[in-house]
């Protein structure tokens, strides 16, 4: 009977061997049934991802809200600094163009770089002492919140004395009240002031002025209830320095029922000649 024993293969001389080749470095264990290296890496990555705790959806929501708030505050501050600023109307001097407690936005780009025009409604600082000093209000526990909202432009500024009037005379203009028909004249031309409060007939206050360089002559639309340039002729001639202008009132923003843009009535001044 033949013996069951392993037979030693005879040596071959063609450079090959029946002995299975040793796996090359870095390929040990690879064979038809061995897992791919990429698959093994993916399994390890998935295991690590599964080990990490999932982020809180509440935290993610709060982070998103905080980001939106910060962006809104920064944009509001930039707008308030360079483009628009909010003011409120405390008096009846501009009725019915502006009512008491209206909130307005003022275009800070007027008078520079955009030019000022007759008929513009402007807000200016009271450097001439037209207003009575206002007593300082006591500070409450949440005053800092109001100060912060005012600083970024979300609330009107109450920290300074401001007035709002309509520009009637520009530098060099000769403004007179009144001609034989009771009309205001500018550079010899009478104007029909359609912006004046129609509820009352304006009382006549005679004056004859020429506006100096760098200044303007201003009047309120509610003529019988406006202490404007006419009432302060004994103090600097009643003129306002252009340098004191905050800007041109552009929009009534509040209350919602009164939202509108503010015009400068170009038809009223269309036939007025340029200042000599």
C-alpha positions in Angstrom: 0.0 0.0 0.0 1.3 3.3 -0.7 2.3 5.3 2.3 0.4 8.5 3.1 3.1 10.9 3.6 4.0 14.3 2.2 6.2 14.3 -0.7 8.9 16.9 -0.9 8.7 18.6 -4.2 11.6 18.4 -6.5 13.4 21.6 -7.0 12.6 23.6 -10.1 15.0 25.5 -12.2 12.8 28.0 -14.0 13.0 30.7 -11.3 9.6 29.8 -9.8 8.7 27.9 -6.7 5.7 25.9 -5.5 6.1 27.6 -2.1 3.5 30.3 -1.8 5.2 33.7 -2.0 5.5 35.7 1.1 3.2 38.7 1.2 4.9 42.0 0.4 5.3 44.4 3.3 2.2 46.3 3.9 -0.1 43.6 2.2 -0.2 41.0 4.9 -3.5 39.4 5.4 -4.9 40.6 2.1 -6.7 38.1 0.1 -9.9 37.5 -1.8 -12.0 37.6 1.4 -10.0 40.3 3.3 -11.8 43.7 3.8 -10.7 46.7 1.7 -8.5 49.2 3.6 -10.8 52.1 2.7 -13.8 50.1 4.1 -11.9 49.6 7.3 -11.1 53.3 7.5 -14.7 54.2 6.9 -15.8 51.8 9.7 -13.3 53.5 12.0 -14.6 57.0 11.0 -18.2 55.9 11.5 -17.3 54.5 14.9 -15.7 57.8 15.9 -18.6 59.9 14.7 -21.0 57.6 16.6 -18.9 58.1 19.7 -19.3 62.0 19.5 -22.4 63.4 21.2 -24.9 65.1 18.9 -25.0 68.9 19.2 -28.0 70.4 21.1 -30.6 71.8 18.6 -31.5 74.5 21.2 -27.9 75.7 21.3 -27.7 75.8 17.5 -30.9 77.9 17.4 -29.6 80.3 20.0 -26.3 80.7 18.2 -28.2 81.5 15.0 -30.4 84.0 16.7 -27.4 85.7 18.4 -25.7 86.0 15.0 -28.7 87.6 13.4 -29.1 90.1 16.3 -25.4 91.1 16.2 -25.5 91.6 12.4 -28.8 93.7 12.8 -27.2 95.9 15.6 -24.0 96.5 13.6 -26.0 97.4 10.5 -28.3 99.7 12.5 -25.3 101.5 14.0 -23.7 102.0 10.6 -27.0 103.3 9.1 -27.5 105.6 12.1 -23.9 106.9 11.8 -23.7 107.4 8.1 -27.1 107.3 6.5 -30.2 107.8 8.6 -31.0 108.9 12.2 -34.3 108.7 14.1 -36.0 111.7 15.8 -39.4 112.3 17.3 -41.5 115.4 17.0 -42.5 117.0 20.4 -44.3 120.1 19.3 -47.0 121.3 16.9 -44.8 123.8 14.9 -44.9 121.6 11.8 -48.6 120.6 11.8 -50.0 119.3 9.6 -46.9 118.0 7.8 -45.7 116.6 11.1 -47.9 115.8 14.1 -46.9 115.7 17.7 -45.1 112.4 18.6 -44.4 111.5 15.0 -41.2 109.5 14.5 -39.1 110.5 11.5 -35.9 109.3 9.8 -33.5 112.0 8.8 -31.2 111.6 5.8 -27.7 112.4 7.1 -26.3 112.9 3.5 -28.0 116.3 3.3 -26.5 119.0 3.2 -23.3 117.1 2.4 -22.6 115.4 0.0 -26.1 116.0 -1.4 -27.2 119.7 -1.7 -29.8 121.5 0.4 -32.9 122.8 -1.4 -35.6 125.3 -0.6 -38.6 123.5 0.9 -36.5 120.8 2.6 -37.7 119.9 6.1 -34.5 119.8 8.2 -33.5 118.9 11.8 -30.9 121.0 13.4 -29.1 121.4 16.7 -30.2 124.2 18.9 -26.9 126.0 19.3 -28.6 129.4 19.3 -30.6 128.9 22.5 -34.1 128.8 20.8 -35.3 126.2 23.2 -35.7 126.3 27.0 -33.3 123.9 28.8 -35.0 120.6 29.6 -34.6 119.2 33.1 -32.6 116.0 33.3 -34.8 113.0 33.7 -34.1 110.6 36.6 -32.3 107.4 35.5 -34.2 104.2 36.1 -33.0 100.6 36.4 -33.4 100.0 32.7 -32.2 103.3 31.4 -29.1 101.6 30.1 -31.3 99.6 27.7 -32.8 102.8 26.2 -29.3 104.3 26.0 -28.0 101.3 24.1 -30.9 101.3 21.7 -30.5 105.0 21.1 -26.7 104.5 20.5 -27.3 102.0 17.7 -30.1 104.1 16.2 -33.1 101.9 17.1 -34.6 104.7 19.3 -34.8 108.5 18.7 -32.1 110.5 20.4 -33.4 112.6 23.3 -30.0 113.6 24.7 -29.7 116.8 22.7 -31.9 119.8 21.9 -33.1 119.7 18.3 -35.6 121.6 16.2 -37.4 120.8 12.9 -38.4 123.4 10.4 -38.7 124.0 6.7 -35.9 125.7 4.7 -37.3 128.9 3.1 -34.2 130.9 2.2 -30.8 129.6 1.1 -27.5 131.6 1.3 -27.9 134.8 -0.7 -31.7 134.7 -0.9 -33.7 137.9 -0.2 -36.7 136.8 1.8 -39.5 139.3 2.5 -42.9 139.2 4.2 -45.1 140.1 2.6 -46.2 141.5 -0.8 -49.4 143.3 -1.5 -51.2 139.9 -1.8 -49.9 138.7 1.6 -47.5 136.3 0.0 -43.9 135.5 1.1 -41.4 136.6 -1.6 -38.0 135.1 -2.4 -35.7 137.2 -4.6 -38.7 139.3 -5.6 -41.0 136.4 -6.6 -44.1 135.6 -4.5 -44.8 131.9 -3.6 -47.9 129.9 -2.9 -47.0 127.9 0.2 -49.2 124.9 -0.1 -47.5 123.2 2.8 -48.9 125.7 5.4 -51.4 124.3 7.9 -54.8 125.1 6.2 -56.7 125.1 9.5 -55.6 128.6 10.3 -54.8 131.8 8.4 -51.2 132.8 9.1 -50.7 136.0 11.0 -48.5 138.5 9.2 -45.1 139.1 10.8 -43.2 141.6 8.6 -39.5 141.0 7.9 -37.0 141.7 5.2 -33.8 139.7 5.3 -30.9 138.6 3.1 -29.5 135.2 4.1 -25.8 135.3 4.8 -23.3 132.8 3.4 -23.2 129.5 5.3 -26.7 130.0 6.8 -30.4 129.4 6.1 -33.7 130.9 7.0 -36.3 128.5 8.4 -40.0 128.6 9.2 -42.6 126.2 10.6 -45.5 125.0 8.5 -47.9 125.8 11.4 -47.1 129.5 11.2 -49.2 130.7 14.1 -47.6 128.2 16.5 -43.9 128.2 15.4 -41.1 130.1 17.1 -38.9 130.0 14.0 -36.4 132.4 12.4 -39.0 135.2 12.6 -39.1 135.0 16.4 -35.3 135.1 16.8 -34.2 138.0 14.6 -32.7 139.7 17.7 -30.3 136.7 18.1 -28.1 136.3 15.1 -30.7 137.6 12.7 -32.8 134.4 13.1 -30.5 132.5 10.8 -29.4 128.9 11.3 -25.8 127.7 10.5 -25.7 125.0 7.9 -23.1 123.3 10.0 -25.8 122.8 12.7 -28.0 120.8 10.4 -28.3 117.1 11.2 -29.9 116.3 7.9 -33.1 116.3 5.8 -36.3 114.7 7.2 -37.1 112.0 4.7 -39.7 109.6 6.1 -42.4 109.5 8.8 -41.8 106.1 10.3 -44.3 106.0 13.2 -47.2 105.7 13.8 -47.9 103.1 11.1 -51.0 105.0 9.9 -48.8 108.0 9.0 -45.9 106.3 7.2 -45.0 108.4 4.2 -42.1 110.2 2.6 -41.6 113.9 3.1 -41.3 116.1 0.0 -39.9 119.6 -0.5 -42.6 121.0 -2.7 -40.5 121.8 -5.8 -43.5 123.4 -7.6 -43.7 126.1 -4.9 -40.2 127.3 -5.5 -39.9 126.5 -9.2 -40.1 130.1 -10.4 -37.9 131.6 -7.7 -34.7 133.0 -9.4 -31.3 132.1 -8.1 -29.9 134.4 -5.4 -28.0 137.4 -6.8 
